[in-house]
Amino acid sequence: MSGSEVRPSPNIWHHPETYELENHAADPHGRLDAAMRSIASWEGRTLLDVGCGTGFHLPRWAEQAAAVIGVEPHPPLAALARRRTRRLPQVTVLDGTAQSLPLPDASVDVVHARWAYFFGPGCEPGLAELDRVVRRGGTAFVIDNDPTRSTFGSWFRRGYPEVDPVAVERFWSMRGWTRVPVDMGWSFSSRADLEAVVRIELPRDAAEAALAEHSGTEVDYAVNLWWRTFGS
């Protein structure tokens, strides 16, 4: 991507209600939050959520952060995020992109990006923006799929064979980021919810094959938590 170009998200942009089900089902044991907290706390600090979508995670960050900023490129989602956080005075939602953040230099302490923009090669403009807006000693977290393991990883590899996990890992490692593998899991309240989410996350044939071979309402799901501390 370059300039203000934005690639539409194939899931949440077109299916925000279904993506809400996915957010509720993801990481039922809080392993991602625990992994992030073990690296850097956002208590009393300014946290930026890049690609905040409908703002699902913003109230959680606001429980401890002094200020929370959500940036979202898709106006309908940004509007939903504002509605969700309208009673939280410490939360601000801004229209903007990862590669052109509407923030001053050195203005945030912690950055969170979950399945948003930072997918490896091609996200260099967004990384340059992190260099600009993160204060010295601040930390950024990027969460992405790990296609090399877990049930969902095998589904992802089948649905998106063009994603090269070796190239992605090399990209992050060469730029000073550290990988923490996390087994977060999916746990849905119904089979119908699981099926709906799988169908927005995978191409049609891959989704139907995955559902045909998997029963129940839970899926083991591995992700990579990439992190880097700035200016230290």
Order of alpha helices (4+ residues) and beta strands (2+ residues): alpha-alpha-beta-alpha-beta-alpha-beta-beta-alpha-beta-alpha-alpha-beta-beta-alpha-alpha-beta-beta
